[in-house]
Structure formats: C-alpha cells, structure tokens
Amino acid sequence: MAKPKLSEAQRRAMKWLGYGWTSEPGAGMAIHVNGKRICNVDTMFALQRMGLVEQLEERGRKLVGQWKATQDGSNLARLLCL
C-alpha cells in the first residue's frame, strides 16, 4: 500500500481511528473521539474518499458523524506509527 500524504488533521484522526476508536458528532461540523475534538466533517469525508475510514451504519442507514477505520486505515496508522 502506498503511503498517502495526510494533513495534520487527517493524521490526528487516523491516530485514534486506526487503533479501533470510533468517532462521534460534536457541535456543528466537529468530530470528536473520546470527548475531544479531533477534526471536522470535511476531514472525515476526505479520509473516506481515500478508503481509510467508513461511516458506521445501523439497519442500512448511515449514522451521522460516526466513522471507523477500514482495514487499510488501520494498517496505515501502524505503518506511520501514529
């Protein structure tokens, strides 16, 4: 897998999600992990386009503001030692 160039916000998100955490929606466009703001929704959509995260689903409906790392995302977090 080639190492994609990640912004600081994307690295911060993958640092958490790459090791099994899931995100939760915050106020406005903020995304939180473990009660701390890590990035915004645009960052998560960029990571989703790269195939590093996926939006959680419940009964076939996507959950707003909730993402988890894909297998590629987890592998990248370990490869980059985030």
SETOR-945703 format. One record per residue (C-alpha): residue number from 0; residue in three letters; x, y, z. Coordinates in Angstrom, 2 decimals. Layout:
# residues N
+------+------+---------+---------+---------+
| resi | resn |       x |       y |       z |
+------+------+---------+---------+---------+
|  NUM |  ala |       X |       Y |       Z |
...
+------+------+---------+---------+---------+
This chain:
# residues 82
+------+------+---------+---------+---------+
| resi | resn |       x |       y |       z |
+------+------+---------+---------+---------+
|    0 |  met |    0.00 |    0.00 |    0.00 |
|    1 |  ala |    1.39 |    3.39 |   -0.97 |
|    2 |  lys |    1.64 |    5.98 |    1.80 |
|    3 |  pro |   -0.82 |    8.79 |    1.08 |
|    4 |  lys |    0.13 |   12.29 |    2.14 |
|    5 |  leu |   -2.01 |   13.22 |    5.14 |
|    6 |  ser |   -2.68 |   16.64 |    6.60 |
|    7 |  glu |   -2.15 |   17.22 |   10.31 |
|    8 |  ala |   -5.91 |   16.90 |   10.96 |
|    9 |  gln |   -6.05 |   13.66 |    8.96 |
|   10 |  arg |   -3.09 |   12.26 |   10.90 |
|   11 |  arg |   -4.79 |   13.23 |   14.18 |
|   12 |  ala |   -7.98 |   11.42 |   13.13 |
|   13 |  met |   -6.13 |    8.30 |   11.99 |
|   14 |  lys |   -4.12 |    8.26 |   15.22 |
|   15 |  trp |   -7.37 |    7.44 |   17.03 |
|   16 |  leu |   -9.47 |    5.64 |   14.44 |
|   17 |  gly |   -6.58 |    3.49 |   13.21 |
|   18 |  tyr |   -6.40 |    1.81 |   16.61 |
|   19 |  gly |  -10.06 |    0.89 |   16.95 |
|   20 |  trp |  -11.75 |    4.05 |   18.24 |
|   21 |  thr |  -14.89 |    5.36 |   16.55 |
|   22 |  ser |  -15.81 |    8.99 |   16.08 |
|   23 |  glu |  -18.91 |   10.76 |   17.31 |
|   24 |  pro |  -20.56 |   14.00 |   16.18 |
|   25 |  gly |  -19.79 |   17.20 |   18.03 |
|   26 |  ala |  -21.30 |   20.67 |   17.87 |
|   27 |  gly |  -21.70 |   21.96 |   14.33 |
|   28 |  met |  -19.27 |   20.27 |   11.95 |
|   29 |  ala |  -16.89 |   18.99 |   14.65 |
|   30 |  ile |  -15.92 |   15.34 |   15.02 |
|   31 |  his |  -14.96 |   14.03 |   18.45 |
|   32 |  val |  -13.18 |   10.94 |   19.70 |
|   33 |  asn |  -13.21 |   10.13 |   23.40 |
|   34 |  gly |  -14.79 |   13.53 |   24.12 |
|   35 |  lys |  -12.04 |   15.52 |   22.41 |
|   36 |  arg |  -12.43 |   17.44 |   19.13 |
|   37 |  ile |  -10.05 |   15.96 |   16.56 |
|   38 |  cys |  -11.21 |   17.33 |   13.20 |
|   39 |  asn |  -14.24 |   18.36 |   11.15 |
|   40 |  val |  -16.60 |   16.50 |    8.84 |
|   41 |  asp |  -14.68 |   17.58 |    5.71 |
|   42 |  thr |  -11.57 |   15.82 |    7.02 |
|   43 |  met |  -13.52 |   12.62 |    7.54 |
|   44 |  phe |  -15.02 |   12.75 |    4.04 |
|   45 |  ala |  -11.51 |   13.21 |    2.59 |
|   46 |  leu |  -10.31 |   10.15 |    4.54 |
|   47 |  gln |  -13.37 |    8.23 |    3.34 |
|   48 |  arg |  -12.54 |    9.08 |   -0.29 |
|   49 |  met |   -9.02 |    7.69 |    0.31 |
|   50 |  gly |  -10.57 |    4.46 |    1.61 |
|   51 |  leu |   -9.12 |    4.87 |    5.11 |
|   52 |  val |  -12.39 |    5.26 |    7.06 |
|   53 |  glu |  -16.01 |    4.28 |    6.57 |
|   54 |  gln |  -19.19 |    5.68 |    8.02 |
|   55 |  leu |  -20.94 |    3.45 |   10.55 |
|   56 |  glu |  -24.33 |    2.06 |    9.61 |
|   57 |  glu |  -27.28 |    0.83 |   11.59 |
|   58 |  arg |  -30.08 |   -1.05 |    9.85 |
|   59 |  gly |  -28.80 |    0.08 |    6.46 |
|   60 |  arg |  -28.74 |    3.79 |    7.37 |
|   61 |  lys |  -25.53 |    5.75 |    7.79 |
|   62 |  leu |  -25.03 |    7.23 |   11.25 |
|   63 |  val |  -24.29 |   10.95 |   11.17 |
|   64 |  gly |  -20.80 |   11.86 |   12.36 |
|   65 |  gln |  -19.73 |    8.33 |   13.19 |
|   66 |  trp |  -16.79 |    6.74 |   11.37 |
|   67 |  lys |  -14.40 |    3.89 |   11.94 |
|   68 |  ala |  -11.15 |    2.93 |   10.24 |
|   69 |  thr |  -11.11 |    0.42 |    7.41 |
|   70 |  gln |   -8.51 |   -2.33 |    7.38 |
|   71 |  asp |   -6.36 |   -0.16 |    5.09 |
|   72 |  gly |   -6.73 |    2.72 |    7.55 |
|   73 |  ser |   -5.63 |    0.57 |   10.47 |
|   74 |  asn |   -2.68 |   -0.74 |    8.50 |
|   75 |  leu |   -1.65 |    2.81 |    7.54 |
|   76 |  ala |   -1.83 |    4.03 |   11.16 |
|   77 |  arg |    0.54 |    1.25 |   12.19 |
|   78 |  leu |    2.82 |    1.80 |    9.19 |
|   79 |  leu |    3.13 |    5.52 |   10.01 |
|   80 |  cys |    3.48 |    4.80 |   13.76 |
|   81 |  leu |    0.72 |    7.27 |   14.60 |
+------+------+---------+---------+---------+
